[in-house]
Amino acid sequence: MTRFRMLLVTACFGLVSAGPALAQNGSAPAGIRPTEIDAHLRFLSSDLLEGRAPATRGGQLAEEYIASQLKTFGVEPGVGDTSYFQRVPIDVVKADPKTVRVTATGKANATFRFPDDVVVWAGSAKDASNARGELVFVGYGATAPEYKWDDFKGTDVRGKILLVLVNDPPAPASEPNLFGGKAMTYYGRWTYKFEEAERRGAAGMLIVHTTAAASYPWHVVVNSWSTEQRLLARDPASPAPLAFRGWITDSAATAVLAQAGLNMATLRKQAESRAFRPVATGITIDASMRNSLQHLSANNVVGVVRGIDPKVRDEYVAYSAHWDHFGIGPAVDGDSIYNGAVDNASGVASVLTIAHAAAEGVKPRRSQLFIFVTAEEAGLLGSAYFGEHPTVPASKIVAALNMDVVTLSGRVRDLNVMGDNKSSIGPELARLVASEGIHLSPDAHPEAGHFYRSDHFSFAKAGIPSVSIGAGEDYLGRPAGWGLQQSEDYTEHRYHQPSDEYRADFDLRGAAQLAEIVYRLGTTIGNAEVVPTWNADAEFKALRDASRKGL
């Protein structure tokens, strides 16, 4: 880093880290202070960091800031005992909007507007992306043997352009738990649908967007995918990539299908049945774009606080938060910096404060691992890389506690915990907070698939019992419904937009409350005789059992 950057980060460090230090051992745990969270939050969400996009100047500033804070606290390097940085290779691909062309011929004729009708991007790091093939409607695009569901029925879709619905097939009254009932399963996530299309040799895929099914409006699609995309380097053993990936508005899909004599509402209804079979539309989709490429890298930032029991100090409780956001993107009301104050400078600020408390407080038996991952917004890339290349054996990480989008609106009486019903961590947390009059609320929006949309999922895929812990919607001193109103207002007006920026009226008492709860849960697990386990029906249990066998 340049001398200016080092001086800048060091200067900010002095402001954040100033304050009374507690004894290393034998004292009460260091306090979780709203003022410390505020200091981290102010810096990480400032315009100076230009939206913290991975592999940019602003992203590098964020990495250095986090590492410098850890060092100041006395948190040891977590990558080979010598570095705080785990390098994550990232391919940056950006389509030139002037070259994006998506047309329909055959039984329909249309030229789709980018990004009003479609948002498409390259499926891999290539200078040009081109695909031409028949549009085939594949329902929800799911192959789920455990639900006796197969949308493909052996249909050869190699070289085709697949049209697919977002989310899961709805559960009928006769099968209320089909695909998790109201809750989204991984089969409903856009990531799964693209992966399945690749496994089947498709040339491209368009996901039909509705706000209700996706859980976010079209402008989120535009802001998230019409700019440059970041991809992990592909494993040579992986299936060939899609030439392009994309979303299409429900109105655009409905109109083009109507030209071919097909009714979108009828197709959607047919897709709700196990008897559904792919529908060849007779429409040819031609998509092309020119791309600029960069082969860059960003860093996961990792630190460790060693445990005190020689028997289990090589086991770890992990705390995580993603530091990245979208950087500089399309201007909204004259502002093009996507600061990401709530998403997720709030989580980084909270986990940094926990790391400070852990370094200065009483140490538990097990070690504590602090993981600040990159490229979450690009599809959990940093945490996925960590899951594939953990800095300590994944079998030795007994739990992962993630913080993503921490409340900045005050203290709460309830928690929203993604994954609380999948492992023993949920009941342990419920017992921990019950004496304070706090309870765990069921997911208010299970259809949104939150469990699969944040970094704890990458740890879960590695077999690690994992949760993401956030505030619920019952706020102290506020009327019923106020919390839900605030959540909906954020989603509509600030989520993934430049307006998600620091405000002086943030009430950080709730962030401190949540950080303290997460820290106490981590130390409780760190001192426990029995480590967390997956529930019997959890999809990750078999992997975990195999990795822990003999330990």
C-alpha positions in Angstrom: 0.0 0.0 0.0 1.1 3.6 -0.5 2.6 5.7 2.3 -0.5 7.9 2.1 -2.9 4.9 2.5 -0.8 3.5 5.4 -0.9 6.9 7.2 -4.6 7.3 6.5 -5.5 3.8 7.9 -3.2 4.3 10.9 -4.7 7.6 11.7 -8.2 6.2 11.5 -7.0 3.4 13.7 -5.9 5.6 16.4 -9.3 7.2 16.5 -11.1 3.9 16.6 -8.9 2.1 19.0 -8.5 4.8 21.6 -10.0 3.9 24.9 -9.2 2.0 28.1 -7.8 -1.5 27.6 -8.6 -4.4 29.8 -6.2 -7.0 31.2 -5.4 -9.9 28.9 -6.3 -12.6 31.4 -8.4 -12.9 34.5 -10.6 -9.8 33.9 -14.2 -9.5 32.8 -14.6 -9.6 29.0 -14.1 -6.3 27.3 -17.3 -4.4 26.7 -19.1 -4.1 23.4 -19.5 -0.3 23.0 -21.9 1.4 20.5 -19.3 4.1 20.1 -16.7 1.6 18.8 -19.1 0.1 16.3 -20.0 3.7 15.2 -16.3 4.5 14.6 -15.8 1.5 12.4 -19.1 2.0 10.6 -18.3 5.7 9.8 -15.0 4.8 8.1 -16.0 1.6 6.3 -19.1 3.3 4.7 -17.5 6.6 3.9 -17.2 7.8 0.3 -13.4 7.5 0.7 -13.7 3.7 0.3 -15.8 4.1 -2.9 -18.2 1.3 -2.1 -15.6 -1.3 -1.1 -15.7 -3.3 -4.3 -13.3 -6.2 -4.3 -10.0 -5.7 -6.1 -10.4 -1.9 -6.1 -8.6 0.9 -4.3 -11.6 1.2 -1.9 -11.6 -2.6 -1.3 -7.9 -2.6 -0.6 -8.4 0.2 1.9 -11.1 -1.9 3.7 -8.8 -4.9 3.8 -5.9 -3.0 5.2 -8.2 -1.2 7.7 -9.6 -4.5 9.0 -6.1 -6.1 9.3 -4.7 -3.1 11.0 -7.5 -3.1 13.5 -7.0 -6.8 14.3 -3.3 -6.2 14.8 -4.0 -3.2 17.1 -6.3 -5.3 19.2 -3.8 -8.1 19.6 -5.6 -10.6 17.4 -3.0 -12.8 15.7 -2.7 -13.4 12.0 -5.0 -16.3 10.9 -3.3 -17.3 7.6 -0.3 -19.5 8.2 0.3 -17.7 11.5 2.1 -14.9 9.5 -0.5 -13.0 7.5 -4.0 -11.7 7.9 -4.7 -12.0 4.2 -6.0 -15.0 2.3 -5.7 -14.2 -1.4 -8.8 -14.9 -3.4 -8.3 -14.9 -7.2 -11.2 -13.2 -9.0 -12.0 -12.7 -12.6 -13.7 -9.4 -13.3 -15.9 -9.4 -16.3 -17.9 -6.4 -17.6 -20.2 -6.4 -20.6 -20.1 -3.3 -22.7 -23.7 -2.1 -22.6 -23.5 -0.8 -26.1 -22.8 -4.3 -27.4 -25.4 -6.2 -25.4 -28.0 -7.6 -27.8 -30.7 -10.1 -27.0 -33.3 -11.0 -29.7 -36.1 -13.5 -30.4 -36.9 -15.0 -33.8 -38.8 -18.0 -35.0 -42.3 -18.1 -33.5 -41.7 -14.7 -31.9 -39.9 -11.6 -33.0 -38.5 -9.2 -30.4 -35.5 -7.1 -29.5 -35.2 -7.0 -25.7 -34.1 -3.8 -24.1 -31.1 -3.9 -21.7 -31.6 -3.4 -18.8 -35.4 -2.6 -19.0 -36.5 -6.1 -20.2 -33.5 -8.2 -19.6 -30.2 -8.1 -17.6 -27.6 -10.5 -19.0 -24.0 -11.1 -18.2 -21.1 -13.4 -19.2 -21.1 -16.9 -17.8 -17.3 -17.0 -17.8 -14.2 -14.8 -18.2 -14.2 -14.4 -22.0 -13.7 -11.4 -24.4 -17.0 -12.2 -26.1 -20.1 -14.1 -25.1 -22.4 -15.5 -27.7 -25.3 -18.0 -27.6 -28.0 -19.0 -30.0 -30.5 -21.7 -29.3 -34.2 -22.6 -28.9 -35.9 -21.2 -25.8 -37.1 -24.1 -23.6 -39.3 -23.5 -20.6 -38.1 -25.8 -17.8 -40.4 -24.8 -15.0 -38.5 -24.3 -11.8 -35.4 -26.1 -13.2 -35.1 -28.4 -10.2 -33.9 -32.0 -9.9 -34.6 -33.0 -6.3 -34.7 -36.8 -5.7 -35.6 -36.3 -2.0 -38.8 -34.7 -3.1 -39.3 -37.1 -6.1 -39.2 -34.0 -8.3 -37.5 -33.7 -11.8 -38.4 -30.8 -14.0 -36.3 -32.1 -16.9 -37.6 -35.7 -17.3 -34.6 -36.7 -19.3 -35.0 -33.9 -21.9 -31.8 -33.1 -23.7 -31.3 -29.3 -23.2 -27.7 -29.2 -24.5 -27.2 -26.0 -26.5 -30.6 -24.6 -25.5 -31.5 -21.4 -23.8 -33.5 -22.2 -20.7 -36.4 -20.1 -19.3 -36.9 -20.8 -15.6 -39.0 -19.6 -12.7 -37.3 -18.2 -9.6 -37.9 -19.8 -6.2 -39.3 -23.3 -5.5 -42.4 -25.0 -6.6 -45.2 -24.1 -4.2 -46.2 -26.6 -1.6 -49.8 -27.8 -2.0 -52.2 -28.4 0.9 -51.6 -32.2 0.5 -47.8 -31.7 0.9 -47.3 -28.7 3.1 -43.6 -29.5 3.5 -42.8 -29.9 -0.1 -39.6 -28.0 -0.9 -39.5 -26.7 2.7 -43.1 -25.4 2.6 -43.1 -21.7 2.6 -39.4 -21.6 3.2 -37.1 -21.4 0.1 -34.7 -24.3 -0.4 -31.4 -24.2 -2.3 -33.4 -25.4 -5.4 -35.1 -22.0 -5.4 -31.9 -20.0 -5.5 -30.7 -18.4 -8.7 -27.3 -19.9 -8.0 -28.6 -23.4 -8.1 -30.6 -22.9 -11.3 -27.5 -21.7 -13.1 -25.4 -24.6 -11.8 -28.1 -27.1 -12.9 -28.2 -25.5 -16.3 -24.4 -25.9 -16.6 -24.5 -29.5 -15.5 -27.0 -30.2 -18.3 -25.0 -28.5 -21.0 -27.3 -25.5 -21.7 -26.0 -22.6 -23.6 -27.7 -19.9 -21.5 -30.5 -19.2 -19.0 -33.0 -16.5 -18.3 -34.7 -16.4 -14.9 -38.2 -14.9 -14.9 -38.4 -12.1 -12.3 -41.3 -11.2 -10.2 -40.8 -9.2 -7.0 -42.9 -11.6 -4.9 -40.9 -14.7 -6.0 -37.5 -13.1 -5.9 -38.1 -11.1 -2.7 -36.6 -8.0 -4.3 -37.7 -5.6 -7.0 -36.3 -5.3 -10.6 -34.0 -2.4 -9.7 -32.1 -4.7 -7.4 -31.5 -7.0 -10.4 -30.3 -4.0 -12.5 -28.0 -2.7 -9.8 -26.6 -6.1 -8.9 -26.0 -7.6 -12.4 -25.8 -4.9 -15.0 -22.4 -3.8 -13.8 -19.1 -5.7 -13.7 -19.3 -9.3 -12.4 -16.7 -11.1 -10.2 -16.1 -14.8 -10.6 -13.8 -17.3 -9.0 -11.4 -19.0 -11.4 -13.1 -22.1 -12.7 -12.0 -25.6 -11.8 -11.0 -27.4 -15.1 -13.0 -30.4 -13.9 -16.2 -28.3 -13.8 -18.9 -28.5 -16.6 -18.6 -26.0 -19.4 -19.9 -22.6 -18.3 -23.1 -21.0 -19.7 -22.3 -18.5 -22.4 -24.5 -16.1 -20.6 -26.7 -15.8 -17.5 -29.6 -13.5 -17.1 -32.9 -12.3 -15.8 -36.0 -11.3 -17.8 -39.0 -9.3 -16.5 -42.2 -11.2 -16.2 -43.9 -8.8 -18.6 -41.2 -9.3 -21.3 -41.3 -13.1 -20.9 -45.2 -13.1 -21.0 -45.2 -11.0 -24.2 -42.7 -13.0 -26.2 -44.3 -16.3 -25.2 -47.7 -15.0 -26.2 -46.4 -14.5 -29.8 -45.7 -18.2 -29.8 -49.2 -19.0 -28.6 -48.0 -19.8 -25.1 -49.6 -18.4 -21.9 -47.2 -17.5 -19.1 -49.8 -18.0 -16.4 -50.7 -21.5 -17.8 -47.1 -22.5 -18.0 -46.5 -21.3 -14.4 -49.4 -23.4 -13.2 -48.2 -26.5 -15.1 -44.8 -26.1 -13.5 -46.4 -26.6 -10.0 -46.9 -30.3 -10.8 -44.5 -33.2 -10.6 -45.9 -34.2 -14.0 -44.5 -31.1 -15.6 -42.3 -31.6 -18.7 -40.1 -29.0 -20.4 -41.8 -27.0 -23.1 -40.0 -26.2 -26.4 -41.3 -22.8 -27.4 -40.1 -22.7 -31.1 -38.6 -19.3 -30.2 -34.9 -18.8 -31.0 -32.9 -16.6 -28.6 -29.8 -14.9 -29.9 -27.6 -13.2 -27.2 -24.3 -11.6 -27.6 -22.0 -9.1 -25.8 -18.4 -7.9 -25.8 -16.7 -8.0 -22.5 -13.7 -6.4 -20.8 -11.7 -8.7 -18.6 -9.4 -8.3 -15.6 -7.7 -11.0 -13.6 -7.4 -9.7 -10.1 -7.4 -10.8 -6.5 -8.9 -9.6 -3.3 -8.4 -10.8 0.2 -10.3 -12.5 3.0 -9.0 -11.1 6.2 -8.5 -13.7 8.9 -7.4 -13.4 12.6 -7.3 -15.7 15.5 -7.5 -15.4 19.3 -6.0 -18.6 20.8 -7.9 -20.7 23.3 -6.4 -21.7 26.7 -7.2 -25.4 26.9 -4.4 -27.5 25.2 -6.9 -30.3 24.6 -9.2 -28.3 22.4 -7.4 -25.1 21.5 -6.9 -26.4 18.0 -10.7 -26.3 17.6 -12.3 -23.0 16.6 -15.4 -20.9 16.9 -15.6 -18.7 13.7 -17.2 -15.3 13.5 -17.7 -13.9 10.0 -18.9 -10.9 8.1 -18.4 -9.8 4.5 -16.6 -6.5 3.9 -17.4 -5.9 0.3 -20.2 -4.0 -1.5 -20.8 -2.9 -5.1 -18.3 -0.1 -5.4 -19.2 2.6 -8.0 -22.2 1.8 -10.1 -25.2 3.4 -11.9 -26.0 6.8 -10.5 -29.2 7.2 -8.6 -30.2 10.8 -7.9 -26.7 11.9 -8.7 -25.0 9.5 -6.4 -23.0 6.6 -7.8 -21.1 5.3 -4.7 -22.8 2.2 -3.2 -21.5 2.7 0.3 -23.2 -0.4 1.9 -23.5 1.0 5.4 -26.1 -1.5 6.6 -25.0 -4.1 4.0 -22.5 -4.9 5.4 -20.3 -2.3 7.1 -22.6 -2.9 10.0 -21.6 -6.5 10.2 -17.9 -5.8 9.8 -18.0 -3.1 12.5 -19.8 -5.5 14.9 -17.4 -8.4 14.3 -14.4 -6.1 14.7 -15.8 -5.0 18.0 -16.2 -8.6 19.1 -12.6 -9.4 18.0 -11.5 -6.5 20.2 -13.4 -7.8 23.2 -12.1 -11.4 22.6 -8.5 -10.2 22.4 -8.8 -8.2 25.7 -11.1 -10.4 27.6 -11.1 -13.9 29.2 -10.2 -16.5 26.7 -12.4 -19.6 26.3 -11.0 -23.1 26.0 -11.3 -23.1 22.2 -9.7 -20.6 19.8 -11.8 -17.9 18.1 -11.4 -17.3 14.4 -12.4 -14.0 12.8 -13.1 -14.2 9.1 -13.9 -11.1 7.0 -14.7 -12.4 3.6 -14.7 -10.7 0.2 -17.0 -10.8 -2.8 -20.2 -11.9 -1.0 -22.2 -9.7 -3.2 -20.8 -11.5 -6.3 -22.3 -14.8 -5.0 -20.5 -15.6 -1.7 -17.2 -15.9 -3.6 -14.9 -15.2 -0.6 -16.6 -17.5 1.8 -16.8 -20.2 -0.9 -13.1 -19.9 -1.5 -12.5 -20.2 2.3 -14.8 -23.2 2.4 -12.7 -24.9 -0.3 -9.4 -23.7 1.1 -9.9 -23.2 4.9 -7.0 -21.7 6.8 -7.6 -24.3 9.5 -9.2 -27.7 8.9 -12.9 -27.3 8.4 -13.5 -30.3 10.7 -11.9 -28.3 13.5 -14.2 -25.3 13.1 -17.0 -26.3 15.5 -19.4 -23.5 14.6 -19.6 -20.4 12.3 -21.6 -17.4 13.5 -22.2 -14.9 10.7 -23.4 -11.2 10.9 -24.9 -9.7 7.8 -27.0 -6.5 7.8 -27.0 -5.7 11.5 -29.8 -3.5 12.9 -29.0 0.2 13.2 -32.4 1.1 14.5 -32.2 0.3 18.3 -32.6 -2.6 20.7 -34.9 -5.6 20.1 -36.8 -8.2 22.0 -36.3 -10.9 19.4 -33.7 -12.3 17.0 -34.0 -13.5 13.4 -31.5 -16.4 13.1 -31.0 -18.1 9.7 -30.4 -21.8 10.3 -31.6 -21.9 13.9 -33.8 -24.9 13.0 -30.9 -26.8 11.3 -28.5 -27.5 14.2 -28.1 -27.4 17.9 -26.8 -23.8 17.7 -30.4 -22.5 17.5 -31.6 -24.0 20.8 -28.4 -23.1 22.5 -28.8 -19.4 21.5 -32.5 -19.5 22.5 -31.5 -20.7 26.0 -28.8 -18.1 26.2 -31.1 -15.1 25.6 -34.3 -16.3 27.3 -33.3 -14.9 30.7 -33.1 -11.4 29.1 -36.7 -11.6 27.7 -35.4 -12.2 24.2 -36.7 -14.9 21.9 -36.0 -16.3 18.5 -38.7 -15.4 16.0 -39.4 -17.5 13.0 -38.2 -16.2 9.7 -40.6 -13.5 8.6 -39.8 -14.2 5.0 -38.8 -17.8 4.6 -39.7 -17.7 0.9 -36.7 -15.3 0.4 -34.2 -18.1 1.1 -32.1 -16.0 3.4 -30.2 -19.1 4.7 -28.7 -19.6 1.2 -27.9 -15.9 0.6 -25.2 -15.1 3.1 -21.7 -16.4 3.9 -22.7 -18.9 6.6 -24.1 -21.0 3.8 -20.5 -21.5 2.4 -19.4 -22.7 5.8 -22.4 -25.0 6.0 -21.6 -26.5 2.6 -18.2 -27.4 4.1 -20.0 -29.2 6.9 -19.6 -26.6 9.6 -22.7 -26.0 11.8 -23.5 -22.4 10.8 -26.0 -19.6 11.5 -26.4 -16.0 10.6 -27.7 -14.0 13.5 -29.7 -10.8 13.1 -32.2 -8.7 14.9 -35.9 -9.5 14.7 -38.7 -6.9 14.3 -39.9 -6.3 17.9 -38.1 -3.1 18.9 -38.0 -1.7 22.4 -40.0 1.5 22.7 -41.6 1.1 19.3 -45.2 0.2 18.4 -46.1 -3.2 16.9 -45.3 -3.3 13.2 -42.6 -0.6 13.4 -39.8 -3.0 12.8 -41.4 -4.6 9.8 -42.1 -1.2 8.4 -38.4 -0.3 8.8 -37.3 -3.5 7.1 -39.6 -3.1 4.2 -38.6 0.6 3.8 -34.9 -0.4 3.7 -35.5 -3.1 1.1 -37.5 -0.8 -1.1 -35.4 2.4 -0.8 -31.8 1.5 0.2 -31.0 -2.1 -0.3 -28.2 -2.4 -2.9 -28.6 1.3 -3.7 -26.3 4.4 -3.1 -28.7 5.6 -0.4 -27.5 2.8 1.9 -25.0 5.2 3.5 -24.0 6.4 7.0 -26.5 8.5 8.9 -26.0 10.4 12.1 -29.3 9.2 13.5 -28.4 5.5 13.5 -29.3 4.0 16.9 -26.3 1.7 17.5 -27.5 0.3 20.8 -29.1 -2.5 18.9 -25.9 -3.3 17.0 -24.1 -3.4 20.4 -26.8 -5.6 21.8 -26.5 -8.1 18.9 -22.7 -8.1 19.0 -22.7 -8.9 22.7 -25.2 -11.8 22.2 -23.1 -13.2 19.4 -19.9 -12.9 21.4 -21.5 -14.6 24.4 -22.8 -17.4 22.2 -19.3 -17.8 20.7 -17.6 -18.0 24.1 -20.3 -20.4 25.4 -19.6 -22.7 22.5 -15.9 -22.2 23.0 -16.1 -23.5 26.6 -18.7 -26.2 26.0 -17.9 -29.9 26.6 -20.0 -30.9 23.5 -19.7 -29.2 20.2 -22.6 -28.2 18.0 -24.2 -30.8 15.7 -26.5 -30.7 12.7 -30.0 -31.9 13.1 -30.8 -35.4 11.8 -32.6 -34.0 8.7 -30.0 -31.4 7.8 -28.5 -31.7 4.3 -25.0 -31.2 5.7 -25.0 -33.8 8.5 -23.5 -36.6 6.6 -20.5 -34.5 5.5 -19.9 -33.3 9.0 -20.2 -36.7 10.5 -17.6 -38.1 8.1 -15.2 -35.2 8.7 -15.4 -35.4 12.5 -15.1 -39.2 12.6 -12.4 -40.2 15.0 -12.0 -36.7 16.5 
